[in-house]
């Protein structure tokens, strides 16, 4: 039996998404910057796709900037605002200790260039302390970047309250919504969001395409990070990935609330079954404050890599954390931030469900994980005999 429970890393492209994309590789192959009919056809496809995202986000069409993915969108948002406002004396950035590497490394790069960065700590469930956050704001703060749904432990931050505080303080608020988009309610106006990052391949769209929502008043400040032509409102140079953009829009169109509801039910069944295994615990919160498809479980006295490989042998695909840091031997910075000791962090597995995950697959995963953990613990010198 094959079970794919690594949808937090990537998702299979929906057949309807692929069908929508195919003509733009063949018959409708024009460069959208060209003035002839083939070019106009491609440009129209991009604008139609922009409409689909704008409708879902409750924003204007011209506030959507297409990128190569979530990481580029994060870089453009954080660095673009930091550079754009530095000349006005605003050289302070606020973020959290559990950000995606695209934001964390952007902030580290800014620090090397003389910017001051405040890294807000989180509690044991991964939540930012809103009072501490508000106290950290200064007259020099240019941008606050707090992830919406954490890619490792599934914590959903109160971005509505964070956005309100930023709005009242005159500070731009950016959120990485790559994992949360279409899975939980998201409204840029309601949440007072100035910038937000998205990626197609997390929602059954293609790899290599993402988007940055950029509020109209932000566009005149944002400094582009890719120089060249005047594409994407002169904020991101490079010929647009027309087929990918069309696929992204189709994936957004196909995403339904019922998928999230189904994943939440199965997620809770999975968590319940895995926590029944001795000496395990859940990372992140329970219930509505958790991404509907995420279950991060730590198994004591066993290595996560061992669990992953044995489960892979049984046809089950999971992750030891974020796919972006899976080749690192260091403990996850997210798990360290919520207080886990290195030996516990190394025994952590991230299970992420998809819209097509079934109860049968969840039952098989629980049974297989119990067997694998039992086998590995029988060989572990740190496990009680």
N, C-alpha and C positions, 0 to 999 in steps of 0.2 A: 504493500500500500504506500502510495506517495502522498505526503502531506506537506504543503508549503506554508510555514508559519513565520515568514520573514518579510511580510509586506511593509514593515517599517523601513526596510532597505530598498526594496523596489517592488512593483506590482506587474503582473502580466498585462500586456496591452489588450484592451477589450476588442473583440473582433469588429465591432461597429466603429471603433476609433480607427482601426487599421483601414477599414473600408473607406472612411471619410478621407484618410490621408493619401491613399494610393494614386488618385488622379494627379496630385501635385508632384509626383515623382516622374510622371510620364506626359500626359497630354497638357496639363496645366503647369508647366515647368518654368514659367517666366520669372524674371527678376522683378520684384515689386517696385523697384526704383525706375524701371524702364517705362517710357511713355507710350509704347505701342500696345496693341490689344492684349498680347500675352502678359505684358507687365501689369496692365490695368486689371486684368483678371486675377493675378496673384495679389495685388494690392487690395482689391475688393475682398478677397478671402481673408486677409489679415484683419481688415476693419470689421468684417462680420464676426470674426472670432473675438476681437476686442469687445464687441458688444456683448457676447455671451459671458465673458468674465466680468464686465462692468455691471451687468444685471445681477449677477450672483453676489457681487461685493457691495452693491448699492453705491456706485460711484459713476463718474463721467467717463465716456469712452477714451478721451484724451489723457486720462490719468493712469492708463495701463502702459507700462514699458515692458516689452518682451526681452528676455535674456536667455542665456544658454542653460540656466537652471537656478536652483535656489541659492547655491553658493555665490554665484555672480551677483544675484539680486541682493544678497546680504552685504557683499562687499561694496556695491554701488550705493546702498542706503547709508551704511555706517561711515565709510570713508568719504562718500560724496557730500554728506552734510557736514562732517567734521572739517573737511577742507574748505567747504563753502562758507562756513561761519568763522573760521579762524581769523580772517582779516578783520572781523568785528570784535575780536578779543574773546570769543567763546571757544575755549580750548579744553573743555571738560566733557567727558563721555561717561554715561552710567550704563552698566550692564549687570548681569548676574553671573554667578559661579557655575551655572549649569547650561550655558549656551551651547548651541551647535558650534563645531570648530570654525565654520565660516564666519561667525560673529566673533568668537573668542580670539581667533588669529588676526582678524581685522583690527580688533582693539589692541592686541599685543603689538601689531605693526605701528599703530598710531602712538603707542607709548614710546616706542623707539625714536619717534620723530618729535618727541617733546610734549605730546598731549598728556593730560592727566586723565586716568581712567579709574572709576570707582567700581569695584566688583562686589555687588551685594551678595551677602551670604543667604543661604536658604535653610529652612528647618528640615527635620528628618523626613518630611514628605515631599520636599522640594519646592515649598512655597516661599516667595519673597515676602519679607516683613514690610508691609506698606508704610508703616510709620517711619521705619528706618530709611526706606526709599525716599519718602518726602523730605526727611531731614538732610539727605545727601544732595539734594538739588541746590545749586548755587546760581548766581547771576551769570556765571561763565559756562553753565551747562548748555551744550548745543543739541545733543541727541541722547535719548534713552532707548536702549535696545534690549527688550525682554522677550524671550521666546514664549509663544502661546502654548503649544502642547509639546512637552519635552520628548525628544526622540528616543531617549533611553528608558525613562521611568514613567512616562505618560502623564505627568503632572500638568494640569491646565491652570495657568495663571489667571488671576482676575484682571484681564487686560482692560475691561471696562473702567475699573477704578484707577488703574495705572494711567489710562488714557485721559481720564477726567483730571487727575492731578497734573499731568503734563500740560494739558490744555490751559488750565487755570494759571500755570506757572510760565506759560509762553515758551515751552520746550517741545521740540519735535519728538514724537514717539514712533519708534519702529518696532515691529514684531515679526519674528520668523514664524510664519503660519504654514510651513511646508507640511508638517505632520497633521495639523488640525483641519486644514481647508477641506470643506465638504463633509467633514465628519462631525463637527459641532457648529452651532450658530456663529456666524462671522459677518459683522456689518461695520464697515469702516467709519461710517458717520456716527452710529450709535456708540462705538467704542473710542471715538476721538483719535483715530489712528492717522498719522501723517504718512507713514510708509509701511508696507507689508510685503513679505516675500513668499513666493509660491513655486511649486515644481510639479510638472505634469506627471512624472513617472511614479509618484506616490499615490496617484488616483486613477491608475489604469490607463494613463496616457503614455506617450513615448519619452524616452530619455533624451537629454540634450536640449530641453526647452523649459523655461520658467518665466516668471513675470514679477515685476515690482510695481505694486500700487504706489503712486506718487501723487499726493494731494496737490491740487493746482497751485497753491501758494508756495509749495516746496520746490516746484520745478525750476523756478528762477534762481534758487540757491544751490541746488544739487550740482556738484561737479562730476562730469562723466569720467569713467575710469578706463574706457576703451576709446582711443582717439582714431579718427578716420573720417568717414562720410557723415552725412547729416540724418542718419536713420533714427527711428524711434524718438521723434521730437528732439533730435540733436542731443540725446542723452546716452545713446549706446550705439556706437558705430559698428557696422558690419551688416552684410546682406542677411535679411531675416530668414529664419528657418521656416518657410511657408508651410510645408507639410507638417512639421512638428507643431506649429502654432494652431493649425486646423485641428490636429489631433488633440491638443490640449483643450481647446474649446469644446470638442465633442465629448471628451472625458468629463468635463464640468457639467455639460448638459445631461449626461447619463447618471451622474451621482445623485442618489436619492436618500432622503432621511431614513427610509426603512432599512437601508443597508447598515447604517450606524446602529439602529435599534437591534437588529439581528446580531451584529458583532458584539454589542454590549452584553447581550444574554449569554452568548457562547463564551465571551471573555470571563464572565463571572463563574461559569461552570468550570472553565479551565483553572482559574485561580483556586476555586474551592477544592478541586481534585488534587492539584499540586501541593497545596498547603496541608493536605492530609498526610503527605510524606513527612516523616520525622525530621526535625531540625531544618525547617525551611521558613522563609519569611518573604513577604511581598514588599517590594520597593515602590514608593509612591503611594498616593491616596487610593481609597476605594470609591466606587460609585461615580456620580456625575462629574466629579472633579478630576477624572482620569480619562484619557483618550479611550474611546470605545473599543479599540482593537489591541490595546497594549497590556501585556502582563510581564512584569520584570520580577523574576523569582531568584532568590539566593539559596543555594543548597550548601549547607555547611560541610566542611571536611571533604570537599571534592572539587576538582578543577573544572571550570566551565568548558574549557577546550575539550576535555575528555567527554563530558556530557554531549557536547555538540557533535563530535565525531562519531560517537556510538549511536546517537539518534539519527545522524546522517546515514549510517549503515542500515538503519531500520526504515529509511525512506522519508525521514522527517527533517525538514530544513528549518533551522532556528539560528539565532545569533547570540554572541556573547556580549553584545552591546550595540553601539552604533556601528553601522557598516563603514563609516568614515574613519573610525579609529580601531577597527578590528585587527589590524596588523601591528598594533602597538603592544609592547609587553608591559607597559605601565598600567596601574589600576585606572579604571575609568574615572575621569575628573568629576563626572556627575555623581557617581557613587561615593567618591571621596567627599564631595561637598555635602552630601546628606549624612555623613558620619560613619560610613561603613569602613571597617578595617580592611587592609589590602587582601588578607586571606579570604575574607567574605566576598569582597568585590570579584576576586578571581573565580569564585564559584557561582557567578550570576549568569543566568540565561534570560534573553529577551525573546518572548513569544509575541509575534504580531499577526493578528488575524486579517483576513480579507473578506470581501463581500460574498465570496463563494465557499468559504469555510463551512464545514458541516459538523453536526453533532457527532457523527460517526468518527470523523477525523479527530475531534477533541477527545473522545473516549479512548481512541487508539494512542493518542499522544500522552494522555495521563498514564495509561497502562505501561507504555514503553518507557516513559521517563522514570516511573517507579522502579522498573526493572534495571535500567541503566544506572541510576543513582545507587541502588542497592549493590550492584556489582562493583562499582567503583569504590564505594565505601568499604567493601570487604577487603579491598587491596590497599586502603589508605592507612598509614601509620597513625594518623591523627584521629581516626574514628574510633569511638568507644566499642570495644569488642564484647 
